[in-house]
Amino acid sequence: MKYYNKNIAALIIVICIICIFIGLFTPKLKIETISSKYTVQSSKHFPVMPSPFFKGGFKGEKISVIKLEGIINDSTNSSFFKDSTSSNSVLDLIIKATKDQSVKAIVIRINSPGGTVAASQELYKAVINARKKKPVVITMGDIAASGGYYISSAANAIFANPGTLTGSIGVITSYLNFYDLLNKIGVKGVVIKSGNYKDIGNPTRPMTPEERKILQALLDDTYDQFLSDVAKGRNIPKTTIAKIAQGLIYTGKQAKKIGLVDYLGDYNQAIKHAQKLAKERFPYLARKYGKAELPIEETWKSGSILDVFVGAIESHINPSIIDNKLLKNYSYSKYQPLWLLE
């Protein structure tokens, strides 16, 4: 019985290896045929070119489209399926697209309520650096607030839908204090520390006025950095930004009126604008392509080992089914109420 089980296990391993080799050596045309189904309806007006799993893919001029979803932070994804829309992955993709001479413009689709300060600043700086070499266009989805707007402000142009939630330029920190409750039930918190402020924010004792001043100064400094970067990115006086900031949330329509976004438009309109900016920045593209559009590369649709298995076993399976069922379990939507830079 054990010998039989070993044979079954060995057979499964052999089949898996064969599937990988079939996928690796499948003609390029067939891979592209499978990938052609892996597109979103909103980009149907443009030649969509999903990023290939294999090296040596499309080398011509293109526009790279990057998607940022969810909370912005510095944590890495521990899932078996790499999330190419997480802030860490997006930072790498922006840096890579900036260095890639074949990429003539970058479009970033943002669906994020915000996140941590440092991670937002890193992405902001990456967009600023990219903008020096090629046009960068932001297209906002349901929400691009706080840290999401921080990053957006660095681009050449910002597109928002009329109902997009954006703005929330501000910084907040909070915690629950259990001192009164613990005092009622006779529980005391014991802390041994080496510095007077090492346990600042300790929930088992009242916050002192001096500690509140320290934390307020910390947030004020971070807020000032936020205002300065937005003013620089948007080329708007800092005093003007300060008046319309104050942590306020705006719809896309409202944000357009006060200058926080440039255009009211959807994903396709943002892509079209990026095409225009690319041809203006690199005049030879206008001569080469004329009215034709540059291909776009939607980086979040790059192939994975799973795609190789699917392509090798059954070429007519639509990878979007796998994408919807397996790869997008970690939706930003459960964090929608968080419009704050934490």
Backbone as numpy.savetxt, mean C-alpha at the origin, in Angstrom:
# Nx Ny Nz CAx CAy CAz Cx Cy Cz
1.96 -52.23 4.96 1.12 -51.03 4.96 2.00 -49.77 4.96
3.07 -49.78 5.79 3.98 -48.65 5.84 4.67 -48.45 4.50
5.03 -49.59 3.85 5.69 -49.52 2.55 4.77 -48.90 1.52
3.48 -49.26 1.61 2.48 -48.72 0.68 2.33 -47.20 0.87
2.28 -46.77 2.13 2.14 -45.34 2.42 3.36 -44.56 1.93
4.54 -45.16 2.06 5.74 -44.48 1.57 5.69 -44.31 0.06
5.17 -45.32 -0.63 5.06 -45.23 -2.09 4.10 -44.11 -2.49
2.99 -44.00 -1.78 2.02 -42.95 -2.06 2.64 -41.57 -1.84
3.37 -41.43 -0.73 4.01 -40.15 -0.43 5.04 -39.79 -1.49
5.81 -40.80 -1.91 6.82 -40.56 -2.93 6.18 -40.16 -4.25
5.04 -40.81 -4.59 4.34 -40.50 -5.82 3.83 -39.06 -5.81
3.30 -38.62 -4.67 2.81 -37.25 -4.54 3.94 -36.25 -4.73
5.09 -36.53 -4.13 6.25 -35.64 -4.27 6.69 -35.55 -5.72
6.73 -36.71 -6.40 7.14 -36.74 -7.81 6.18 -35.93 -8.67
4.87 -36.08 -8.40 3.86 -35.33 -9.17 4.04 -33.83 -8.96
4.30 -33.44 -7.72 4.51 -32.01 -7.42 5.72 -31.47 -8.18
6.81 -32.25 -8.18 8.02 -31.81 -8.88 7.76 -31.69 -10.38
7.03 -32.66 -10.93 6.70 -32.62 -12.36 5.86 -31.38 -12.68
4.89 -31.07 -11.80 4.05 -29.89 -12.01 4.87 -28.62 -12.03
5.84 -28.54 -11.13 6.70 -27.35 -11.08 7.49 -27.22 -12.37
8.06 -28.33 -12.84 8.85 -28.28 -14.07 7.99 -27.94 -15.28
6.77 -28.49 -15.31 5.87 -28.16 -16.41 5.57 -26.68 -16.41
5.31 -26.14 -15.20 5.04 -24.72 -15.10 6.22 -23.87 -15.51
7.42 -24.29 -15.11 8.62 -23.52 -15.42 8.93 -23.50 -16.91
8.65 -24.59 -17.58 9.02 -24.69 -18.99 7.83 -24.57 -19.93
6.68 -24.17 -19.38 5.54 -23.89 -20.26 5.87 -22.70 -21.13
5.57 -22.75 -22.42 5.88 -21.61 -23.30 5.30 -20.33 -22.76
6.02 -19.24 -22.97 5.64 -17.94 -22.45 4.23 -17.53 -22.88
3.85 -17.87 -24.11 2.53 -17.49 -24.62 1.43 -18.08 -23.77
1.64 -19.34 -23.32 0.62 -19.97 -22.52 0.48 -19.31 -21.16
1.60 -18.93 -20.58 1.56 -18.26 -19.29 0.83 -16.94 -19.42
1.10 -16.22 -20.49 0.45 -14.93 -20.69 -1.06 -15.11 -20.91
-1.43 -16.24 -21.54 -2.84 -16.51 -21.76 -3.56 -16.71 -20.43
-2.89 -17.44 -19.50 -3.47 -17.63 -18.18 -3.54 -16.31 -17.46
-2.46 -15.53 -17.53 -2.40 -14.27 -16.80 -3.38 -13.26 -17.33
-3.74 -13.38 -18.61 -4.64 -12.39 -19.20 -5.99 -12.38 -18.52
-6.37 -13.50 -17.89 -7.63 -13.54 -17.17 -7.52 -12.84 -15.82
-6.28 -12.64 -15.41 -6.01 -12.14 -14.06 -5.98 -10.63 -14.07
-7.06 -10.01 -14.51 -7.13 -8.55 -14.60 -8.39 -8.04 -13.94
-8.36 -6.77 -13.57 -9.55 -6.18 -12.99 -10.36 -5.48 -14.07
-11.64 -5.45 -13.90 -12.50 -4.86 -14.92 -12.21 -3.38 -15.11
-11.80 -2.72 -14.01 -11.61 -1.28 -14.07 -10.47 -0.87 -14.99
-9.56 -1.83 -15.33 -8.43 -1.48 -16.18 -8.57 -2.02 -17.60
-9.79 -2.30 -18.00 -10.01 -2.94 -19.29 -9.65 -2.06 -20.47
-9.52 -0.74 -20.23 -9.22 0.17 -21.34 -7.73 0.25 -21.64
-6.91 -0.42 -20.85 -5.47 -0.33 -21.01 -4.87 -1.71 -21.20
-3.72 -1.79 -21.88 -3.05 -3.08 -22.05 -2.43 -3.53 -20.75
-3.17 -4.34 -19.98 -2.71 -4.77 -18.67 -1.71 -5.90 -18.81
-0.62 -5.79 -18.12 0.45 -6.78 -18.21 0.85 -7.20 -16.80
0.19 -8.24 -16.22 0.56 -8.66 -14.88 2.04 -9.00 -14.81
2.64 -8.64 -13.68 4.06 -8.90 -13.49 4.33 -10.40 -13.51
5.25 -10.89 -14.34 5.47 -12.32 -14.47 6.21 -12.91 -13.27
5.94 -14.19 -12.99 6.64 -14.89 -11.92 8.08 -15.16 -12.31
8.30 -15.30 -13.58 9.61 -15.67 -14.08 10.42 -14.46 -14.46
11.73 -14.59 -14.34 12.62 -13.51 -14.75 12.62 -13.41 -16.27
12.99 -12.24 -16.74 13.07 -12.07 -18.18 11.73 -11.77 -18.79
10.85 -11.08 -18.04 9.54 -10.74 -18.56 9.61 -9.56 -19.50
8.52 -8.83 -19.59 8.43 -7.69 -20.50 9.47 -6.64 -20.15
10.22 -6.19 -21.15 11.32 -5.25 -20.92 11.07 -3.87 -21.52
9.97 -3.69 -22.22 9.70 -2.40 -22.85 9.22 -1.36 -21.86
8.95 -0.15 -22.36 8.45 0.91 -21.50 7.08 0.51 -20.94
6.84 0.90 -19.70 5.60 0.51 -19.05 5.29 1.47 -17.90
4.08 1.36 -17.40 3.67 2.09 -16.20 3.42 1.06 -15.11
4.09 1.24 -13.99 3.96 0.29 -12.88 2.85 0.75 -11.95
1.89 -0.15 -11.69 0.78 0.16 -10.79 0.94 -0.67 -9.52
0.99 0.03 -8.40 1.23 -0.60 -7.10 0.01 -0.35 -6.22
-0.39 -1.36 -5.46 -1.56 -1.22 -4.60 -1.14 -1.31 -3.13
-1.58 -0.31 -2.35 -1.33 -0.29 -0.90 -2.66 -0.45 -0.18
-2.77 -1.52 0.61 -4.01 -1.79 1.34 -3.72 -2.04 2.81
-4.64 -1.62 3.66 -4.57 -1.96 5.07 -3.75 -1.00 5.90
-3.50 -1.41 7.14 -2.75 -0.60 8.09 -1.30 -0.47 7.65
-0.78 0.74 7.75 0.61 1.01 7.37 1.50 0.80 8.59
2.34 -0.21 8.55 3.27 -0.44 9.65 4.49 -1.19 9.14
5.42 -1.45 10.03 6.69 -2.04 9.63 6.73 -3.55 9.84
5.59 -4.15 10.16 5.57 -5.58 10.40 5.63 -6.34 9.10
6.24 -7.53 9.14 6.34 -8.37 7.95 5.20 -9.37 7.94
4.83 -9.78 6.76 3.74 -10.73 6.59 4.25 -12.15 6.82
3.67 -12.84 7.82 4.10 -14.20 8.12 3.29 -15.26 7.37
2.35 -14.81 6.56 1.51 -15.75 5.81 2.32 -16.48 4.74
1.89 -17.68 4.39 2.53 -18.43 3.31 2.44 -17.66 2.01
1.32 -16.96 1.82 1.12 -16.16 0.62 1.62 -14.75 0.89
2.63 -14.32 0.18 3.18 -12.99 0.37 2.17 -11.95 -0.08
1.89 -10.98 0.79 0.94 -9.93 0.48 1.67 -8.77 -0.16
1.54 -8.63 -1.47 2.26 -7.58 -2.20 1.62 -6.22 -2.03
0.50 -6.14 -1.27 -0.15 -4.85 -1.04 0.13 -4.31 0.36
0.91 -5.03 1.17 1.25 -4.55 2.50 2.26 -3.43 2.39
2.37 -2.61 3.43 3.23 -1.43 3.36 4.70 -1.78 3.15
5.16 -2.88 3.75 6.55 -3.30 3.55 6.81 -3.67 2.10
5.91 -4.46 1.53 6.07 -4.87 0.14 5.97 -3.67 -0.80
5.05 -2.76 -0.50 4.87 -1.57 -1.34 6.12 -0.71 -1.33
6.76 -0.58 -0.18 8.00 0.20 -0.11 9.05 -0.40 -1.05
9.19 -1.72 -1.01 10.14 -2.39 -1.90 9.78 -2.19 -3.37
8.48 -2.27 -3.67 8.03 -2.12 -5.05 8.27 -0.70 -5.58
8.05 0.30 -4.73 8.29 1.68 -5.16 9.77 1.90 -5.44
10.62 1.40 -4.55 12.07 1.54 -4.74 12.51 0.83 -6.02
11.97 -0.37 -6.24 12.32 -1.13 -7.44 11.85 -0.41 -8.71
10.62 0.12 -8.69 10.09 0.83 -9.86 10.85 2.11 -10.12
11.35 2.74 -9.06 12.13 3.97 -9.22 13.44 3.69 -9.95
14.06 2.57 -9.62 15.34 2.21 -10.22 15.18 1.62 -11.62
14.03 1.04 -11.90 13.78 0.37 -13.18 13.59 1.41 -14.29
14.53 1.48 -15.21 14.48 2.48 -16.27 13.36 2.22 -17.27
12.83 1.01 -17.30 11.73 0.71 -18.21 10.40 1.24 -17.67
10.34 1.51 -16.36 9.13 2.08 -15.76 9.16 3.58 -15.96
8.19 4.10 -16.68 8.16 5.53 -17.02 7.20 6.34 -16.16
6.38 5.68 -15.39 5.49 6.36 -14.44 5.03 5.32 -13.42
4.69 5.81 -12.24 4.22 4.93 -11.17 2.84 5.40 -10.72
1.92 4.46 -10.63 0.59 4.74 -10.10 0.42 3.92 -8.82
0.02 4.59 -7.74 -0.18 3.89 -6.47 -1.65 3.98 -6.08
-2.28 2.84 -5.95 -3.67 2.75 -5.53 -3.69 2.57 -4.01
-4.29 3.52 -3.28 -4.26 3.47 -1.82 -5.64 3.22 -1.24
-5.72 2.22 -0.42 -6.90 1.92 0.40 -6.39 1.70 1.82
-6.22 2.77 2.56 -5.63 2.65 3.91 -6.14 3.73 4.83
-6.47 3.36 6.07 -6.92 4.34 7.05 -5.77 5.01 7.79
-4.54 4.58 7.52 -3.38 5.15 8.20 -2.54 4.08 8.86
-1.70 4.50 9.77 -0.83 3.55 10.43 0.22 4.24 11.27
1.38 3.64 11.39 2.43 4.18 12.25 3.18 5.31 11.56
3.80 6.16 12.37 4.45 7.36 11.85 5.65 7.00 10.97
6.57 6.23 11.51 7.82 5.95 10.79 7.58 5.23 9.47
6.67 4.26 9.46 6.39 3.52 8.22 5.78 4.44 7.17
4.91 5.35 7.60 4.32 6.31 6.67 5.38 7.24 6.11
6.31 7.67 6.97 7.37 8.56 6.52 8.30 7.88 5.52
8.58 6.61 5.72 9.44 5.88 4.78 8.81 5.81 3.40
7.51 5.53 3.38 6.80 5.48 2.09 6.72 6.86 1.46
6.50 7.87 2.26 6.46 9.25 1.76 7.79 9.59 1.08
8.90 9.29 1.75 10.22 9.59 1.20 10.48 8.80 -0.08
10.00 7.56 -0.11 10.18 6.73 -1.31 9.45 7.35 -2.50
8.24 7.88 -2.25 7.47 8.52 -3.32 8.15 9.82 -3.76
8.66 10.59 -2.80 9.38 11.82 -3.13 10.58 11.52 -4.01
11.34 10.47 -3.67 12.51 10.09 -4.47 12.10 9.61 -5.86
11.00 8.86 -5.94 10.52 8.37 -7.23 10.08 9.53 -8.11
9.45 10.51 -7.50 8.91 11.66 -8.22 10.03 12.47 -8.90
11.23 12.41 -8.36 12.36 13.12 -8.96 12.78 12.51 -10.30
12.47 11.22 -10.49 12.91 10.51 -11.68 11.81 10.22 -12.69
10.57 10.14 -12.19 9.44 9.82 -13.08 8.15 10.26 -12.41
7.08 10.46 -13.18 5.81 10.89 -12.57 5.24 9.83 -11.64
4.62 10.29 -10.55 3.94 9.41 -9.61 2.52 9.94 -9.42
1.55 9.06 -9.62 0.13 9.43 -9.50 -0.51 8.55 -8.43
-1.27 9.18 -7.55 -2.01 8.45 -6.52 -3.47 8.34 -6.93
-4.04 7.16 -6.78 -5.48 6.98 -6.97 -6.04 6.41 -5.67
-6.98 7.14 -5.07 -7.54 6.74 -3.78 -8.78 5.88 -3.96
-8.88 4.86 -3.12 -10.05 3.99 -3.15 -11.09 4.44 -2.14
-11.54 3.52 -1.28 -12.55 3.85 -0.28 -12.03 4.86 0.73
-10.77 4.67 1.14 -10.21 5.52 2.19 -8.70 5.66 2.00
-8.22 6.87 2.14 -6.78 7.14 2.12 -6.56 8.29 3.10
-6.62 7.96 4.37 -6.60 8.97 5.42 -5.35 8.86 6.28
-5.06 9.93 7.00 -3.95 10.00 7.93 -2.65 9.56 7.25
-2.07 8.44 7.66 -0.84 7.97 7.01 -1.04 7.72 5.53
-2.26 7.31 5.15 -2.56 7.12 3.73 -2.49 8.43 2.96
-2.94 9.52 3.60 -2.82 10.82 2.94 -1.39 11.34 3.00
-0.70 11.06 4.09 0.71 11.44 4.24 1.49 10.99 2.99
1.33 9.73 2.62 2.03 9.17 1.46 1.53 9.82 0.17
0.23 10.01 0.07 -0.37 10.58 -1.14 0.18 11.97 -1.44
0.43 12.73 -0.41 0.85 14.13 -0.60 2.19 14.26 -1.31
2.94 13.18 -1.39 4.26 13.23 -2.02 4.19 13.09 -3.54
3.04 12.73 -4.08 2.93 12.42 -5.51 2.77 13.68 -6.36
2.94 13.49 -7.68 2.72 14.59 -8.63 1.25 14.97 -8.72
0.37 13.96 -8.62 -1.06 14.21 -8.75 -1.83 13.21 -7.90
-2.94 13.67 -7.33 -3.79 12.81 -6.50 -5.20 12.76 -7.09
-5.69 11.55 -7.34 -7.06 11.32 -7.79 -7.85 10.71 -6.64
-9.05 11.20 -6.41 -9.93 10.63 -5.39 -11.32 10.51 -5.97
-12.06 9.53 -5.54 -13.48 9.44 -5.87 -14.23 10.45 -5.01
-15.37 10.94 -5.46 -16.12 11.92 -4.67 -16.41 11.43 -3.25
-16.64 10.13 -3.11 -16.98 9.58 -1.79 -15.81 9.02 -1.02
-14.60 9.14 -1.54 -13.42 8.68 -0.82 -13.30 9.43 0.51
-12.88 8.73 1.56 -12.58 9.38 2.83 -11.09 9.65 2.90
-10.72 10.89 3.12 -9.31 11.25 3.14 -9.07 12.35 4.16
-7.85 12.87 4.19 -7.50 13.88 5.18 -7.04 13.24 6.47
-7.66 13.62 7.59 -7.28 13.14 8.92 -5.79 13.40 9.19
-5.36 14.61 8.86 -3.96 14.98 9.09 -3.81 15.29 10.57
-3.27 14.36 11.30 -3.13 14.51 12.74 -2.48 13.30 13.34
-2.17 13.39 14.62 -1.49 12.30 15.33 -2.22 12.07 16.65
-2.33 10.81 17.04 -3.04 10.51 18.29 -2.37 9.31 18.97
-2.42 9.33 20.29 -2.06 8.15 21.06 -3.05 8.07 22.20
-3.38 6.86 22.63 -4.36 6.71 23.70 -4.13 5.39 24.43
-4.63 5.34 25.65 -4.57 4.09 26.40 -5.65 4.12 27.47
-6.01 2.98 28.01 -7.00 2.89 29.08 -6.29 2.95 30.44
-6.86 3.71 31.36 -6.30 3.78 32.71 -7.21 3.03 33.67
-6.64 2.04 34.37 -7.44 1.17 35.25 -7.27 1.52 36.73
-6.67 2.67 37.02 -6.31 2.97 38.41 -7.52 2.94 39.35
-8.58 3.65 38.99 -9.77 3.72 39.86 -10.40 2.35 40.06
-10.48 1.58 38.98 -11.06 0.24 39.09 -10.22 -0.66 39.98
-8.92 -0.65 39.77 -8.04 -1.50 40.58 -8.05 -1.08 42.05
-8.17 0.23 42.27 -8.21 0.74 43.64 -9.44 0.23 44.38
-10.57 0.12 43.64 -11.81 -0.36 44.26 -11.73 -1.82 44.67
-11.03 -2.62 43.92 -10.97 -4.06 44.22 -9.69 -4.44 44.96
-8.91 -3.42 45.33 -7.74 -3.66 46.16 -6.54 -4.24 45.44
-6.41 -3.91 44.17 -5.27 -4.39 43.39 -4.33 -3.23 43.11
-3.04 -3.41 43.33 -2.06 -2.36 43.10 -1.03 -2.80 42.06
-0.68 -1.90 41.18 0.37 -2.19 40.21 1.73 -1.87 40.81
2.66 -2.77 40.63 4.01 -2.60 41.17 4.99 -2.49 40.01
5.76 -1.40 39.97 6.72 -1.17 38.90 8.07 -0.84 39.49
9.09 -1.49 38.98 10.47 -1.18 39.37 11.15 -0.61 38.14
11.66 0.61 38.22 12.19 1.27 37.04 13.50 1.98 37.34
14.25 2.26 36.28 15.55 2.91 36.42 15.48 4.41 36.14
14.38 4.88 35.58 14.24 6.30 35.26 12.86 6.78 35.64
12.73 8.08 35.91 11.44 8.62 36.37 10.32 8.42 35.37
10.66 8.41 34.07 9.62 8.38 33.05 9.59 7.05 32.29
10.26 6.04 32.81 10.32 4.76 32.10 8.94 4.10 32.00
8.06 4.33 32.95 6.72 3.72 32.89 5.65 4.76 32.56
6.04 5.78 31.80 5.07 6.79 31.41 3.91 6.12 30.65
2.70 6.45 31.05 1.54 5.80 30.45 1.14 4.53 31.17
1.67 4.29 32.34 1.32 3.11 33.14 -0.17 3.16 33.48
-0.95 2.16 33.05 -2.41 2.20 33.25 -2.84 1.93 34.69
-1.90 1.57 35.57 -2.28 1.24 36.95 -2.11 2.42 37.90
-1.75 3.59 37.38 -1.62 4.79 38.22 -2.03 6.02 37.41
-2.40 7.11 38.07 -2.77 8.32 37.34 -1.57 8.92 36.61
-1.84 9.55 35.47 -0.78 10.24 34.74 -0.51 11.59 35.41
0.75 11.92 35.58 1.10 13.20 36.20 1.03 14.31 35.16
0.84 15.57 35.61 0.83 16.70 34.67 2.12 16.79 33.87
3.25 16.49 34.47 4.52 16.55 33.75 4.58 15.50 32.65
4.07 14.29 32.93 4.04 13.24 31.93 3.13 13.61 30.76
2.03 14.23 31.06 1.11 14.67 30.00 1.79 15.69 29.09
2.55 16.60 29.68 3.27 17.59 28.90 4.30 16.93 27.98
4.97 15.92 28.50 5.99 15.20 27.72 5.35 14.51 26.51
4.24 13.82 26.74 3.57 13.12 25.65 2.98 14.11 24.65
2.44 15.22 25.16 1.88 16.22 24.27 2.96 16.82 23.37
4.14 17.06 23.95 5.26 17.59 23.17 5.69 16.59 22.10
5.66 15.31 22.46 6.01 14.25 21.50 5.05 14.27 20.31
3.76 14.34 20.59 2.77 14.34 19.53 2.82 15.63 18.72
3.06 16.75 19.39 3.14 18.03 18.68 4.30 18.03 17.69
5.42 17.45 18.09 6.58 17.39 17.20 6.28 16.50 15.99
5.64 15.36 16.24 5.28 14.46 15.15 4.27 15.12 14.21
3.31 15.83 14.78 2.31 16.54 13.99 2.97 17.61 13.12
3.95 18.30 13.68 4.67 19.32 12.93 5.41 18.70 11.75
5.99 17.52 11.95 6.65 16.81 10.85 5.63 16.46 9.76
4.46 16.00 10.19 3.39 15.65 9.27 3.00 16.86 8.42
2.74 17.99 9.09 2.36 19.21 8.38 3.44 19.66 7.40
4.70 19.62 7.85 5.82 20.07 7.02 5.94 19.23 5.76
5.80 17.90 5.91 5.93 17.01 4.75 4.77 17.18 3.78
3.56 17.32 4.31 2.40 17.53 3.43 2.54 18.86 2.68
2.98 19.90 3.39 3.16 21.20 2.76 4.21 21.13 1.65
5.28 20.39 1.90 6.34 20.22 0.90 5.83 19.43 -0.30
5.15 18.32 -0.02 4.67 17.47 -1.10 3.62 18.15 -1.96
2.73 18.90 -1.33 1.63 19.55 -2.05 1.99 20.94 -2.54
3.15 21.45 -2.11 3.58 22.81 -2.46 2.53 23.84 -2.02
2.08 23.68 -0.78 1.11 24.57 -0.16 1.72 25.09 1.13
1.54 26.37 1.45 2.11 26.90 2.70 1.68 26.08 3.92
2.61 25.90 4.82 2.35 25.10 6.02 1.21 25.68 6.84
1.11 26.99 6.89 0.03 27.63 7.65 -1.34 27.31 7.06
-1.38 27.20 5.74 -2.64 26.84 5.07 -3.03 25.41 5.40
-2.04 24.51 5.34 -2.30 23.10 5.67 -2.78 22.98 7.11
-2.16 23.74 8.02 -2.52 23.66 9.44 -3.98 24.04 9.67
-4.49 24.99 8.89 -5.87 25.44 9.05 -6.88 24.38 8.63
-6.52 23.58 7.61 -7.48 22.59 7.11 -7.19 21.19 7.64
-6.16 21.07 8.47 -5.80 19.76 9.02 -6.62 19.49 10.28
-6.01 19.63 11.44 -6.70 19.46 12.73 -7.37 18.09 12.86
-6.88 17.10 12.14 -7.45 15.76 12.24 -8.77 15.58 11.54
-9.21 16.57 10.75 -10.52 16.51 10.11 -10.55 15.50 8.96
-11.67 14.82 8.82 -11.90 13.88 7.73 -12.69 14.59 6.63
-12.30 14.36 5.37 -13.00 14.97 4.24 -13.40 13.90 3.23
-14.48 14.16 2.51 -14.78 13.33 1.35 -13.85 13.77 0.22
-13.77 12.97 -0.82 -12.95 13.35 -1.96 -13.40 14.67 -2.56
-14.71 14.87 -2.61 -15.26 16.11 -3.17 -14.86 17.31 -2.33
-14.94 17.17 -1.01 -14.53 18.25 -0.12 -13.03 18.51 -0.21
-12.26 17.43 -0.28 -10.80 17.54 -0.34 -10.36 18.26 -1.62
-11.09 18.04 -2.70 -10.78 18.72 -3.96 -10.97 20.23 -3.81
-12.01 20.64 -3.12 -12.30 22.06 -2.95 -11.23 22.79 -2.15
-10.64 22.09 -1.18 -9.66 22.75 -0.31 -8.22 22.46 -0.72
-8.04 21.74 -1.83 -6.70 21.55 -2.37 -5.93 20.36 -1.86
-6.59 19.44 -1.15 -5.88 18.25 -0.67 -5.73 17.20 -1.76
-6.62 17.21 -2.74 -6.48 16.33 -3.91 -6.59 17.18 -5.17
-6.10 16.64 -6.27 -6.06 17.41 -7.52 -7.25 17.16 -8.43
-7.68 15.90 -8.50 -8.74 15.55 -9.45 -9.74 14.60 -8.81
-11.00 14.73 -9.22 -12.00 13.74 -8.87 -12.06 12.75 -10.03
-11.71 11.51 -9.75 -11.67 10.50 -10.81 -11.35 9.14 -10.27
-11.58 8.14 -11.12 -11.38 6.76 -10.68 -10.01 6.22 -11.12
-9.87 4.92 -10.96 -8.62 4.23 -11.28 -8.20 4.45 -12.73
-9.15 4.28 -13.66 -8.83 4.43 -15.08 -8.38 5.84 -15.43
-9.01 6.82 -14.82 -8.63 8.21 -15.09 -7.24 8.52 -14.56
-6.91 7.92 -13.43 -5.56 8.09 -12.87 -4.51 7.46 -13.78
-4.82 6.28 -14.32 -3.91 5.62 -15.25 -3.72 6.48 -16.50
-4.81 7.01 -17.01 -4.74 7.85 -18.21 -3.89 9.09 -17.96
-4.03 9.67 -16.77 -3.24 10.86 -16.44 -1.76 10.51 -16.33
-1.48 9.33 -15.79 -0.08 8.88 -15.69 0.52 8.69 -17.08
-0.29 8.18 -18.01 0.16 8.04 -19.39 0.56 9.40 -19.96
-0.28 10.39 -19.70 -0.03 11.74 -20.19 1.25 12.31 -19.58
1.41 12.17 -18.27 2.59 12.71 -17.59 3.86 12.02 -18.06
3.77 10.71 -18.31 4.95 9.97 -18.77 5.41 10.49 -20.13
4.46 10.75 -21.02 4.82 11.24 -22.35 5.34 12.68 -22.31
4.86 13.43 -21.33 5.37 14.80 -21.18 6.78 14.79 -20.58
7.00 13.88 -19.65 8.31 13.80 -18.99 9.36 13.21 -19.91
8.94 12.24 -20.72 9.85 11.58 -21.66 9.30 11.76 -23.07
9.63 12.85 -23.75 9.04 13.19 -25.05 9.17 12.09 -26.11
10.20 11.27 -26.03 10.36 10.24 -27.05 9.21 9.23 -26.99
8.56 9.10 -25.82 7.43 8.18 -25.70 6.25 8.67 -26.53
6.06 9.99 -26.59 4.98 10.56 -27.40 5.22 10.27 -28.88
6.47 10.36 -29.28 6.80 10.07 -30.69 6.67 8.58 -30.99
7.06 7.76 -30.03 7.04 6.31 -30.23 5.63 5.72 -30.18
4.83 6.17 -29.21 3.52 5.57 -28.99 2.38 6.38 -29.61
2.63 7.68 -29.84 1.55 8.51 -30.37 0.39 8.53 -29.40
-0.81 8.21 -29.89 -1.99 8.18 -29.03 -2.16 6.84 -28.33
-1.34 5.87 -28.71 -1.43 4.55 -28.07 -0.94 4.64 -26.62
-1.43 3.73 -25.79 -1.08 3.74 -24.37 0.10 2.81 -24.08
0.92 3.20 -23.11 1.98 2.31 -22.64 1.34 1.15 -21.89
1.94 -0.02 -21.95 1.42 -1.14 -21.15 1.51 -0.81 -19.66
0.58 -1.33 -18.88 0.64 -1.15 -17.44 0.92 -2.48 -16.77
1.72 -2.43 -15.73 2.10 -3.63 -14.98 1.49 -3.54 -13.59
0.50 -4.36 -13.31 -0.16 -4.35 -12.01 0.60 -5.30 -11.09
1.43 -4.74 -10.25 2.41 -5.53 -9.51 1.81 -6.49 -8.51
0.61 -6.21 -8.00 0.03 -7.11 -7.01 -0.49 -8.40 -7.63
-0.43 -8.48 -8.96 -0.88 -9.69 -9.64 0.27 -10.54 -10.13
1.42 -10.35 -9.55 2.57 -11.17 -9.96 2.30 -12.62 -9.62
2.88 -13.51 -10.41 2.64 -14.93 -10.23 3.27 -15.46 -8.96
2.78 -16.58 -8.49 3.34 -17.24 -7.31 3.50 -18.72 -7.64
4.10 -19.46 -6.71 4.23 -20.92 -6.90 2.85 -21.53 -7.09
1.87 -20.98 -6.36 0.50 -21.49 -6.49 0.00 -21.32 -7.92
0.32 -20.17 -8.53 -0.10 -19.95 -9.91 0.53 -20.96 -10.86
1.79 -21.33 -10.58 2.47 -22.32 -11.42 1.73 -23.65 -11.37
1.36 -24.08 -10.14 0.62 -25.33 -10.00 -0.71 -25.27 -10.74
-1.41 -24.14 -10.56 -2.71 -23.99 -11.22 -2.54 -24.02 -12.73
-1.54 -23.30 -13.23 -1.32 -23.25 -14.67 -0.91 -24.59 -15.23
-0.14 -25.35 -14.44 0.34 -26.64 -14.92 -0.75 -27.70 -14.90
-1.62 -27.63 -13.89 -2.62 -28.68 -13.73 -3.85 -28.43 -14.59
-4.34 -27.18 -14.58 -5.57 -26.89 -15.32 -5.53 -25.45 -15.80
-5.17 -25.25 -17.06 -4.90 -23.91 -17.57 -6.14 -23.04 -17.66
-7.35 -23.65 -17.65 -8.54 -22.82 -17.79 -9.06 -22.30 -16.46
-8.40 -22.64 -15.33 -8.83 -22.11 -14.04 -8.51 -20.63 -13.98
-9.45 -19.83 -13.52 -9.25 -18.39 -13.40 -8.54 -18.08 -12.09
-7.29 -17.58 -12.13 -6.56 -17.31 -10.89 -7.24 -16.30 -9.99
-8.16 -15.49 -10.52 -8.82 -14.50 -9.67 -9.65 -15.19 -8.58
-10.10 -16.45 -8.87 -10.85 -17.19 -7.86 -9.95 -17.46 -6.67
-8.71 -17.89 -6.96 -7.74 -18.15 -5.90 -7.42 -16.86 -5.18
-7.26 -15.79 -5.95 -6.94 -14.48 -5.37 -8.01 -14.05 -4.38
-9.29 -14.22 -4.79 -10.38 -13.77 -3.93 -10.57 -14.66 -2.71
-10.35 -15.96 -2.87 -10.62 -16.89 -1.79 -9.47 -17.02 -0.81
-8.23 -16.94 -1.31 -7.08 -17.23 -0.47 -6.18 -16.05 -0.18
-5.91 -15.24 -1.19 -4.87 -14.22 -1.05 -5.38 -12.93 -0.44
-6.67 -12.72 -0.36 -7.20 -11.45 0.12 -7.97 -11.60 1.43
-7.58 -12.57 2.25 -8.27 -12.75 3.51 -8.04 -11.61 4.48
-6.89 -10.94 4.31 -6.53 -9.89 5.25 -6.95 -8.55 4.69
-8.24 -8.28 4.71 -8.78 -7.05 4.13 -8.60 -5.89 5.08
-8.40 -4.71 4.52 -8.28 -3.50 5.32 -9.61 -3.11 5.94
-10.72 -3.68 5.42 -12.04 -3.18 5.78 -12.32 -3.30 7.28
-11.74 -4.30 7.94 -12.00 -4.45 9.36 -11.33 -3.34 10.18
-10.45 -2.57 9.52 -9.79 -1.45 10.20 -10.37 -0.11 9.74
-11.46 -0.12 9.02 -11.99 1.11 8.45 -12.18 2.26 9.43
-12.64 2.01 10.65 -12.84 3.14 11.56 -11.54 3.84 11.97
-10.41 3.21 11.73 -9.14 3.79 12.16 -8.65 4.79 11.12
-8.97 6.04 11.32 -8.55 7.10 10.40 -7.40 7.89 11.01
-6.59 7.24 11.79 -5.63 7.95 12.61 -4.21 7.48 12.33
-3.27 8.41 12.45 -1.87 8.06 12.39 -1.43 7.71 13.78
-1.16 6.44 14.04 -0.84 6.03 15.40 0.65 5.78 15.56
